[in-house]
Amino acid sequence: MTDNDKQEVIHEAHAEELHNISKLWLLPIVAIFIGAWLVYYQISNRGQEITIYFSSAEGLEPGKTRIKTRHVDIGTVTAIQLRKNSPGVVVTARINQDETHLLREDTNLWIVTPRITLSGVSGLSTILSGPFIELTPGMSGKEQFTFEGLEDPPVTPAGTPGLHVTLNSDDEFAYKEGDPIIYKGLQVGQIEDIYFNLEERVVYYNAFIEAPYNQLITSNTRFWDTSGVRLELGAEGLMIHTGTVETLLTNGVTFGIPEGLSQGDTIQQRAYFDIHASQTDANARRYKHKARFALMIEDSVRGLKVGAPVEYRGLPIGEVEQINVVTEQKPGLLEEGYKIPIIIAIFPGMASFEDSPEGVQWVNEQITLWIQKGLRATLETGNIITGGQYVDLQNYENLESIEITKSSGLPVIPTISNEFAQLTQKISSILNKVNELPFESLAQNLNQTLQQLHTTAKTFEQSGQEINQLLQQTQEQALISQLNDALHALEVLANTYSGHSQTNAGINELLLEFQALMLELKPVLQRLNETPSSLVFPIETGQSDTLPRAKRN
């Protein structure tokens, strides 16, 4: 067969598309689909990753430490590492997908460990199980996945019904987080956090009043300190203030509405209140309007304090605001004639007038009129023991009318010294006169007089000794004379009874006669001894004794 014949036999090939798919391809397709679904399921159900910044990760362990809310597990810590460029640690955790709605802008997280505070003991369960992270759900509508962890648990959990208020104080007393707010012995709230304003030099306290006690907070509410035991020594004497047992150990704040004020409008949102030092101070601050006056005191202001009462005829109408304020006085404090400036405030509301600008104007006009009629101010001692002073306003008669002056733009109420100061001035004047006496010359004259008296005393002493010696000699001579007389009398008596004297002879004769008489009486006495009846009946010799006979008939 030739080449031409071979070419004719070869036919042109036609390619056709194969439409049949092998069933073997279904297996990898299904596997890819299942894998993709598993990846999606794993990603969608592994939860939301969050980042928490803490100062320390003590007790936390990746894969073990749980995140809880209301004691329900909602997540797990996945990683812990140091925080870059700042102290602290970064904790990474995953929250269950079903609980991501809890992650809001105001969500709080903190590490739960055993804690012992004045309010109680908490976190004891972590002694065995270990620390965990507590989460309090937020109420904000904005989501957030990065948080600054709290060092301590929040005082008031988010969502607690009540009222937030801000308290401020520039006094020395201070509070800390968790200190109670008391109302008539019941704890109705507590201090949440503290902020110190460096520019204003004022401490602000954010506090929370729980429901339903938040309805007690009105526009006329006043807050004051009730911490521990406070002793006040003032013009009224010694006052002791105490709070509850809890505030005796810590600090505390209480509140109320001052007497004489209406309830006021209920506060519905955050408001600002001052913390007063005491209830008395809070009550005094219930008056919003005041008239201010100046006093120029010549006496001592020892015992006078800011807040001391200002009284008119024994009734309080104001208080002392400032002592020794800066004025335009030319003489300095240590120069002669310096008068101590004092600023006082008179409240129209305390003087039974309206607490309004009109009341202030009326007080200014009335005080001006009274000054012309003899109104004067004095410093009086309210308590002798404490030495506290107060300002007393009185109307005095027969005083000359004076022109009203001003100091620092305030009307000046004239002052007079009190009775004690007047007495002190009189005593001082007397002492000045005594001080002017020539004590040196008097002392010299007195010294000379004392020397002369000393010499005279010595002379009298010598004279006394001589007189004493003379008396002793005189007494001795008189005694000797008396002894001589007595001896002479004894000698005469002895001579009288001597053996050759007549007295002795007479005595001897008398004794002889007495002896003869006794010899004569001897027979008679012997017979009487033998027969005592011989003195009545005669005795016949040889006969018996005669017996009396009976009468015959």
DOPADO-275345 format. One record per residue (C-alpha): y, z, x. Coordinates in pm, whole numbers, plus 32768, in hexadecimal, padded with zeros to 4 digits. Layout:
+------+------+------+
|    Y |    Z |    X |
+------+------+------+
|    Y |    Z |    X |
...
+------+------+------+
//
This chain:
+------+------+------+
|    Y |    Z |    X |
+------+------+------+
| 8000 | 8000 | 8000 |
| 8148 | 7F9D | 8083 |
| 827C | 806E | 80AA |
| 8320 | 7FCB | 7F83 |
| 81FE | 8025 | 7EAC |
| 821B | 8195 | 7F1A |
| 8388 | 81A3 | 7EC6 |
| 8348 | 8125 | 7D70 |
| 8245 | 8232 | 7D34 |
| 8338 | 8350 | 7D90 |
| 83F0 | 83D0 | 7C5C |
| 8541 | 8486 | 7C58 |
| 8521 | 85FF | 7C10 |
| 85F8 | 86A5 | 7B02 |
| 8657 | 881D | 7B18 |
| 8656 | 88DC | 79CF |
| 86E0 | 8A41 | 798E |
| 85D6 | 8B4A | 7947 |
| 8637 | 8C1E | 7818 |
| 8515 | 8D10 | 7818 |
| 8565 | 8E74 | 78B9 |
| 8450 | 8F38 | 794B |
| 8409 | 908B | 78AB |
| 83F9 | 912B | 7A00 |
| 8577 | 912B | 7A11 |
| 8587 | 921B | 78EE |
| 850C | 933F | 79BF |
| 862B | 9349 | 7ABD |
| 8727 | 930E | 79AA |
| 86A5 | 9435 | 78E4 |
| 869A | 950A | 7A1F |
| 8804 | 94B6 | 7A70 |
| 886D | 9507 | 790F |
| 87B8 | 9654 | 7912 |
| 884B | 96AD | 7A65 |
| 89A9 | 9659 | 79F5 |
| 897B | 9729 | 78BC |
| 88F9 | 984D | 7984 |
| 8A1F | 9836 | 7A73 |
| 8B12 | 9829 | 7950 |
| 8A64 | 994C | 78A6 |
| 8A65 | 9A17 | 79E4 |
| 8BD3 | 99CF | 7A26 |
| 8C3C | 9A0D | 78BF |
| 8B78 | 9B53 | 78A2 |
| 8BAB | 9BEF | 79F6 |
| 8CF7 | 9C82 | 797B |
| 8E5C | 9C85 | 79EF |
| 8EA3 | 9CDE | 7B56 |
| 8FBC | 9DDA | 7B89 |
| 9069 | 9E6F | 7CB7 |
| 90C8 | 9FDE | 7CD0 |
| 9198 | A07C | 7DE3 |
| 914A | A1E5 | 7E3E |
| 91C5 | A2C4 | 7F57 |
| 905C | A320 | 7FAB |
| 8EFE | A2AC | 7F4B |
| 8E59 | A3FF | 7F78 |
| 8D10 | A408 | 7EB9 |
| 8D19 | A297 | 7E4F |
| 8BF4 | A1B1 | 7EA6 |
| 8BDA | A039 | 7E60 |
| 8AC9 | 9FE8 | 7D64 |
| 8AA3 | A155 | 7CFA |
| 8BF0 | A1DF | 7C8A |
| 8C25 | A19E | 7B19 |
| 8D62 | A15F | 7A53 |
| 8D65 | A21E | 790A |
| 8E3B | A253 | 77DB |
| 8DEA | A369 | 76E5 |
| 8CA8 | A3A3 | 77AE |
| 8C2E | A23A | 7770 |
| 8BDF | A157 | 789A |
| 8CB7 | A020 | 7893 |
| 8CA9 | 9FA8 | 79FB |
| 8C3A | 9FDA | 7B63 |
| 8CE6 | 9FE9 | 7CB4 |
| 8C83 | 9EB6 | 7D7F |
| 8D43 | 9ED8 | 7EC5 |
| 8E24 | 9FC6 | 7F86 |
| 8F06 | 9F6D | 80A8 |
| 903D | 9FEE | 8155 |
| 918E | 9F85 | 80D1 |
| 924E | 9E9E | 81B6 |
| 93AD | 9EF4 | 8232 |
| 93B1 | A03D | 8174 |
| 92E4 | A17C | 8161 |
| 91D0 | A195 | 8061 |
| 90A0 | A0D1 | 7FF1 |
| 905B | 9FA6 | 7F13 |
| 8F44 | 9FD5 | 7E18 |
| 8EB3 | 9EA0 | 7D73 |
| 8DF2 | 9ECE | 7C2F |
| 8D6C | 9E05 | 7B0D |
| 8DA4 | 9E62 | 79A4 |
| 8CA6 | 9DF8 | 789D |
| 8D0C | 9CBF | 77E6 |
| 8D11 | 9D6F | 7698 |
| 8E07 | 9E77 | 771E |
| 8F0D | 9D95 | 77BA |
| 8FF3 | 9DD6 | 7692 |
| 902E | 9F33 | 7726 |
| 90DF | 9EA3 | 7854 |
| 924D | 9EB1 | 77FB |
| 9394 | 9EE5 | 78B2 |
| 939C | A05B | 7864 |
| 922A | A09D | 78AD |
| 91F4 | A1CA | 7993 |
| 90D4 | A205 | 7A85 |
| 9089 | A334 | 7B60 |
| 8F64 | A3CD | 7C1A |
| 8EB8 | A4EB | 7B63 |
| 8E57 | A60E | 7C44 |
| 8E2F | A783 | 7C04 |
| 8F87 | A81C | 7BC0 |
| 8FF5 | A983 | 7B88 |
| 9150 | A9B6 | 7AF5 |
| 9203 | AABD | 7A26 |
| 91B7 | A9F4 | 78EF |
| 903E | A9F4 | 7930 |
| 8F1B | A963 | 79F7 |
| 8EB6 | A7F5 | 79E0 |
| 8DCB | A6FB | 7A87 |
| 8CAC | A7ED | 7AC3 |
| 8BAE | A6DF | 7A65 |
| 8C0D | A61A | 7B9D |
| 8B7D | A729 | 7C7C |
| 8A21 | A696 | 7C41 |
| 8A6A | A530 | 7BD8 |
| 8B85 | A4EE | 7CCA |
| 8CEB | A47B | 7C85 |
| 8D38 | A360 | 7B94 |
| 8E70 | A2A0 | 7B2D |
| 8F00 | A2F8 | 79D9 |
| 8FC0 | A1EE | 7916 |
| 90AE | A232 | 77F7 |
| 90F0 | A0FD | 7722 |
| 9251 | A07A | 7712 |
| 9315 | A026 | 75D9 |
| 93E3 | 9F0A | 766B |
| 93A3 | 9DA7 | 75FA |
| 93B5 | 9D1B | 775B |
| 9275 | 9CFD | 782B |
| 926A | 9D7A | 7991 |
| 9155 | 9D7D | 7A96 |
| 91FC | 9E2F | 7BBD |
| 9245 | 9FA3 | 7BA0 |
| 92D0 | A0C5 | 7C6A |
| 91D7 | A1DD | 7C4A |
| 925B | A336 | 7BEC |
| 922E | A45E | 7CD3 |
| 9204 | A54D | 7BAC |
| 919C | A518 | 7A44 |
| 92BC | A4BE | 795B |
| 9344 | A5E9 | 78A1 |
| 934F | A52E | 7758 |
| 9250 | A41B | 7715 |
| 92E2 | A2D2 | 76A5 |
| 92EB | A2A9 | 752C |
| 930F | A41D | 74E2 |
| 93F2 | A443 | 73B1 |
| 9535 | A4FC | 73F6 |
| 968E | A4D7 | 748C |
| 9701 | A49B | 75F2 |
| 9844 | A54B | 765A |
| 9901 | A568 | 77A2 |
| 997E | A6BC | 7810 |
| 9A72 | A6F1 | 792A |
| 9AE9 | A81D | 79ED |
| 9BCE | A85C | 7B14 |
| 9B77 | A9CF | 7B2B |
| 9A95 | AA70 | 7C2E |
| 9962 | AA91 | 7B51 |
| 9868 | A972 | 7B6C |
| 972B | A902 | 7ABF |
| 95F7 | A83D | 7B1D |
| 9513 | A74D | 7A67 |
| 9448 | A7FB | 795C |
| 9538 | A91E | 7921 |
| 9534 | A976 | 77AE |
| 963E | A94A | 76A4 |
| 962D | AA75 | 75BA |
| 96A4 | AA9E | 7455 |
| 968B | ABFF | 73C6 |
| 9565 | AC50 | 74A8 |
| 94A4 | AB0A | 746C |
| 947E | A9F9 | 7571 |
| 94FA | A8BB | 74C8 |
| 9528 | A7DE | 75FA |
| 953F | A7CF | 7773 |
| 95FB | A73A | 7898 |
| 956B | A5E4 | 78F5 |
| 9624 | A57B | 7A30 |
| 9756 | A5CF | 7B00 |
| 9870 | A4FA | 7B8A |
| 998B | A572 | 7C6B |
| 9ACB | A4A6 | 7C66 |
| 9B62 | A4BD | 7DC2 |
| 9CB3 | A434 | 7D58 |
| 9CE0 | A51E | 7C31 |
| 9C21 | A63C | 7CDA |
| 9B76 | A67C | 7B8E |
| 9A02 | A6A6 | 7B47 |
| 9979 | A5E6 | 7A1C |
| 9837 | A64E | 7972 |
| 977A | A55F | 788F |
| 96CF | A635 | 7788 |
| 95F0 | A5F3 | 765E |
| 95F5 | A6AC | 7512 |
| 94B0 | A688 | 7453 |
| 94A1 | A62D | 72E2 |
| 94EF | A6C6 | 71EC |
| 95D2 | A7AA | 72BB |
| 96A6 | A67F | 731E |
| 9747 | A69C | 71C6 |
| 97EB | A7DF | 723F |
| 98BF | A71F | 733B |
| 9A0F | A6CD | 729E |
| 9B6A | A673 | 7315 |
| 9BCA | A7E6 | 7313 |
| 9A9A | A85F | 73D8 |
| 9ADF | A923 | 7517 |
| 99E6 | A95B | 7634 |
| 99EC | AA89 | 771D |
| 991C | AB21 | 7832 |
| 9812 | AC24 | 77E0 |
| 976A | AC4F | 7933 |
| 96D9 | AD98 | 79AB |
| 97A8 | AED6 | 798B |
| 991F | AEB5 | 79AF |
| 9A0D | AFDA | 79DD |
| 9B7C | AFA9 | 7992 |
| 9C87 | B0A1 | 79FC |
| 9DC5 | B03F | 794C |
| 9EEB | B0D0 | 7896 |
| 9E05 | B124 | 7772 |
| 9D19 | B1ED | 7852 |
| 9BAF | B1B5 | 78B9 |
| 9AEB | B0AE | 77F8 |
| 997A | B059 | 782A |
| 98EF | AF09 | 77B9 |
| 977C | AEB1 | 77B7 |
| 96B1 | AD8E | 7735 |
| 9541 | AD69 | 76E3 |
| 9423 | ADD6 | 77C6 |
| 9405 | AC70 | 7845 |
| 9577 | AC55 | 789C |
| 9561 | ADA2 | 7953 |
| 947E | ACF3 | 7A4E |
| 9527 | AB9D | 7A4A |
| 966D | AB08 | 79CE |
| 96B4 | AAA3 | 786A |
| 97B7 | AA1A | 7778 |
| 97F7 | AA77 | 7610 |
| 98E3 | A9EE | 750A |
| 9989 | AA3D | 73C1 |
| 9ABD | AA07 | 72ED |
| 9BDE | AAFC | 732A |
| 9C4B | ABD9 | 720E |
| 9D62 | AB48 | 713F |
| 9D01 | A9DE | 7179 |
| 9C59 | A8F9 | 707F |
| 9B00 | A867 | 70BE |
| 9B95 | A71A | 7125 |
| 9AF2 | A5C5 | 7121 |
| 9987 | A59C | 7191 |
| 995D | A4E9 | 72DF |
| 9885 | A3B1 | 72C1 |
| 9895 | A32D | 7427 |
| 98CA | A3AB | 7588 |
| 99FF | A489 | 75A3 |
| 9AA7 | A555 | 76B5 |
| 9AD5 | A6D0 | 76AD |
| 9B5A | A7D5 | 779F |
| 9A88 | A901 | 7808 |
| 9B5D | AA3B | 77F0 |
| 9B23 | AB76 | 78B9 |
| 9AED | AC56 | 778A |
| 9AF6 | AC5D | 7612 |
| 9C4B | AD02 | 7620 |
| 9CCE | ABE5 | 76F2 |
| 9C2B | AAE6 | 760A |
| 9CCB | AB89 | 74D9 |
| 9E1D | AB85 | 7583 |
| 9DF7 | AA11 | 75C4 |
| 9DD4 | A9C8 | 7453 |
| 9F4C | A999 | 7447 |
| 9FB9 | A842 | 74BB |
| A131 | A874 | 74C2 |
| A1F9 | A973 | 7587 |
| A35B | A9C6 | 75ED |
| A38B | AA16 | 775F |
| A487 | AB08 | 77F4 |
| A4D6 | AB91 | 794D |
| A4FB | ACFB | 79BD |
| A5A5 | AD6B | 7AFF |
| A4FB | AEB2 | 7B5C |
| A59C | AFAA | 7C4D |
| A481 | B0AB | 7C35 |
| A326 | B094 | 7CCB |
| A233 | AFA6 | 7C21 |
| A100 | B056 | 7CAB |
| 9FFB | B05F | 7B95 |
| A08F | AF35 | 7ADA |
| 9F9C | AE11 | 7AC0 |
| 9FA2 | ACB3 | 7A31 |
| 9F2E | ACCF | 78C9 |
| 9FC0 | AE2C | 7899 |
| A043 | AE59 | 7737 |
| A1AD | AE34 | 76CF |
| A1FB | AF25 | 75B4 |
| A31C | AF57 | 74C8 |
| A32F | B0BC | 7446 |
| A1BD | B0E8 | 748F |
| A143 | AFA2 | 73F2 |
| A0BC | AE88 | 74D0 |
| A184 | AD48 | 74B7 |
| A131 | AC98 | 75FF |
| A0B4 | ACB5 | 7762 |
| A11F | ACA0 | 78CD |
| A0F4 | AB3F | 7955 |
| A16E | AB4D | 7ABD |
| A1DD | AC56 | 7BB5 |
| A2D2 | AC18 | 7CD3 |
| A307 | AAAA | 7C84 |
| A3D7 | A9CE | 7D67 |
| A544 | A9CF | 7CF4 |
| A699 | A972 | 7D79 |
| A6E5 | AAD8 | 7DE9 |
| A79D | AAE4 | 7F33 |
| A723 | AC33 | 7FBC |
| A5C2 | AC2E | 8041 |
| A4A9 | AD14 | 7FDD |
| A4EE | AE09 | 80F8 |
| A668 | AE05 | 80CF |
| A72E | AF0A | 8012 |
| A775 | AEBB | 7EA6 |
| A646 | ADDB | 7E72 |
| A5D0 | ADD9 | 7D08 |
| A46A | AD78 | 7CBD |
| A463 | AC57 | 7BC4 |
| A35C | AC6A | 7AB2 |
| A311 | AB68 | 79A6 |
| A29E | ABE4 | 7853 |
| A229 | AB21 | 7722 |
| A26D | AB8B | 75BC |
| A18B | AAEB | 74B5 |
| A22D | AAAE | 7362 |
| A0D7 | AAD1 | 72C0 |
| A0B5 | AC33 | 7349 |
| A212 | AC86 | 72CC |
| A1B0 | AC2B | 7165 |
| A255 | AAD5 | 7170 |
| A1CD | A976 | 7162 |
| A10D | A8FF | 7291 |
| A1E0 | A7C6 | 72AB |
| A30C | A739 | 7368 |
| A3E8 | A7BD | 7251 |
| A35E | A919 | 728F |
| A3AC | A8F9 | 7404 |
| A512 | A895 | 73B3 |
| A537 | A9BC | 72C8 |
| A4B7 | AAAF | 73D3 |
| A5AE | AA24 | 74D2 |
| A6D0 | AA4E | 73E2 |
| A664 | ABAB | 7378 |
| A631 | AC26 | 74DF |
| A78B | ABA1 | 753C |
| A823 | AC60 | 741A |
| A765 | AD9E | 746D |
| A7D2 | AD92 | 75DB |
| A93C | AD9E | 7569 |
| A8E7 | AEC8 | 748A |
| A83B | AF90 | 759D |
| A6DD | AF01 | 75D0 |
| A65A | AF6B | 7723 |
| A50D | AF52 | 77D7 |
| A465 | B066 | 789D |
| A321 | B08D | 795D |
| A252 | B1A3 | 78C3 |
| A110 | B242 | 793C |
| 9FFE | B204 | 7840 |
| 9EFC | B2E6 | 78E1 |
| 9F3D | B3FB | 79DC |
| 9DDD | B3E8 | 7A6F |
| 9DD8 | B271 | 7AAD |
| 9F4C | B24A | 7AEF |
| 9F56 | B10C | 7A1D |
| A0AE | B0A2 | 79A7 |
| A12D | AFD0 | 7887 |
| A27D | AF45 | 7816 |
| A325 | B002 | 76FE |
| A449 | AF72 | 7637 |
| A531 | B067 | 7588 |
| A684 | B061 | 74DF |
| A779 | B159 | 757A |
| A8BD | B1CB | 74DC |
| AA13 | B1F6 | 757B |
| A9D4 | B0ED | 7684 |
| AADF | B001 | 76F9 |
| AABC | AE98 | 7690 |
| AA57 | ADBA | 77B4 |
| AA54 | AC45 | 77E9 |
| A8FF | AB9F | 77D4 |
| A896 | AAFD | 791B |
| A778 | AA1B | 797D |
| A67C | AA15 | 7A97 |
| A5A5 | A8E4 | 7ADC |
| A629 | A854 | 7997 |
| A5B2 | A97E | 78C7 |
| A68B | AA7F | 7812 |
| A68F | ABCD | 78C7 |
| A64E | AD09 | 7800 |
| A70F | AE2A | 78A3 |
| A63E | AF49 | 7928 |
| A675 | B0BC | 7953 |
| A5AE | B1BC | 7A17 |
| A4B6 | B28F | 795A |
| A4CA | B408 | 7948 |
| A3DC | B434 | 7A6A |
| A4A6 | B347 | 7B43 |
| A5E9 | B3FA | 7AE2 |
| A54B | B546 | 7B3F |
| A4DB | B4AF | 7C87 |
| A63C | B435 | 7CCB |
| A6CA | B591 | 7C88 |
| A5CC | B62E | 7D6D |
| A61A | B525 | 7E71 |
| A790 | B56F | 7E5B |
| A74B | B6E3 | 7E84 |
| A671 | B69C | 7FB0 |
| A785 | B5C2 | 8040 |
| A87D | B6E1 | 8020 |
| A785 | B7CC | 80BF |
| A750 | B6D0 | 81D1 |
| A8C7 | B6CE | 821A |
| A8CA | B844 | 8268 |
| A904 | B8A4 | 83DC |
| A7A2 | B915 | 8419 |
| A7CB | B919 | 8596 |
| A8E9 | BA17 | 859A |
| A840 | BAE0 | 8489 |
| A702 | BADF | 8554 |
| A7BE | BB58 | 8689 |
| A868 | BC70 | 85C7 |
| A721 | BCCC | 8527 |
| A67A | BCD4 | 867B |
| A788 | BDBF | 8703 |
| A769 | BE9D | 85D3 |
| A5F2 | BEAC | 85FE |
| A61F | BF0F | 876B |
| A70E | C024 | 8708 |
| A61C | C097 | 85FD |
| A50B | C097 | 8702 |
| A5DC | C172 | 87EA |
| A634 | C25C | 86CB |
| A4C7 | C273 | 866D |
| A46E | C2D7 | 87CE |
| A57E | C3E4 | 87C5 |
| A4F9 | C467 | 867D |
| A39E | C468 | 8711 |
| A40B | C53A | 8839 |
| A4C8 | C629 | 8755 |
| A398 | C649 | 867A |
| A2C2 | C6A0 | 87A3 |
| A3B6 | C7AF | 8811 |
| A3CB | C83E | 86B2 |
| A252 | C83C | 869F |
| A239 | C8FE | 87E4 |
| A340 | C9F7 | 8769 |
| A285 | CA2A | 8624 |
| A142 | CA5E | 86DD |
| A1E6 | CB69 | 87BA |
| A283 | CC15 | 868C |
| A139 | CC19 | 85D5 |
| A087 | CCAA | 8703 |
| A187 | CDC6 | 872B |
| A176 | CE22 | 85B8 |
| 9FFC | CE2C | 85C8 |
| A002 | CF13 | 86F5 |
| A0F7 | CFFE | 8643 |
| A017 | D00E | 8510 |
| 9EE7 | D057 | 85E5 |
| 9FA1 | D171 | 8692 |
| A001 | D20C | 8542 |
| 9E98 | D1F7 | 84C8 |
| 9E18 | D29E | 8605 |
| 9F1A | D3B0 | 85E6 |
| 9EB1 | D3F2 | 847E |
| 9D46 | D404 | 84E7 |
| 9DA3 | D4F6 | 85FB |
| 9E5C | D5D8 | 8505 |
| 9D36 | D5CF | 8416 |
| 9C47 | D626 | 852F |
| 9D22 | D748 | 859E |
| 9D2B | D7C5 | 8436 |
| 9BB0 | D7DE | 8426 |
| 9B7F | D85F | 8582 |
| 9AC0 | D9AB | 85C6 |
| 9BF4 | DA8B | 85F4 |
| 9CBD | DA01 | 84D2 |
| 9D0A | DABE | 8390 |
| 9C69 | D9AB | 82C2 |
| 9B24 | D9D2 | 8377 |
| 9B2D | DB52 | 8345 |
| 9B74 | DB2B | 81D2 |
| 9A54 | DA3F | 81AA |
| 996B | DB2E | 825B |
| 99D4 | DC57 | 817B |
| 99A3 | DB81 | 8045 |
| 9849 | DB26 | 80B5 |
| 97ED | DC97 | 80F0 |
| 9869 | DCFB | 7F96 |
| 97A3 | DBDB | 7EFA |
| 966D | DC50 | 7FB5 |
| 9695 | DDB8 | 7F31 |
| 96C0 | DD3B | 7DD0 |
| 9586 | DC71 | 7DE7 |
| 94C7 | DDA4 | 7E5E |
| 953F | DE66 | 7D2D |
| 94DC | DD50 | 7C40 |
| 9381 | DD2A | 7CD6 |
| 92D4 | DE42 | 7C00 |
| 9372 | DDBE | 7AC3 |
| 9302 | DC63 | 7B0C |
| 91A6 | DCD7 | 7B5C |
| 918D | DD97 | 7A10 |
| 920B | DC6B | 7950 |
| 9106 | DBA2 | 79FA |
| 8FF5 | DC92 | 798D |
| 9073 | DCF1 | 782F |
| 916C | DBF9 | 77B0 |
| 9196 | DCBE | 7663 |
| 921F | DDEF | 7713 |
| 937A | DD6C | 76E3 |
| 9347 | DD93 | 7562 |
| 924F | DEAD | 7534 |
| 9252 | DFEA | 75FF |
| 9117 | E03A | 76C2 |
| 9076 | E19A | 76AD |
| 8F93 | E212 | 77BB |
| 8E23 | E230 | 7750 |
| 8E4D | E18A | 75FE |
| 8DF8 | E02C | 7599 |
| 8EF6 | DF3C | 7530 |
| 8F89 | DF82 | 73DC |
| 8F2A | DE7B | 72DC |
| 8FF5 | DE39 | 71A2 |
| 8F5A | DEAD | 705E |
| 8F47 | DE10 | 6F10 |
| 901E | DE7E | 6DEC |
| 8F81 | DF70 | 6CF6 |
| 8F74 | DF30 | 6B80 |
+------+------+------+
//
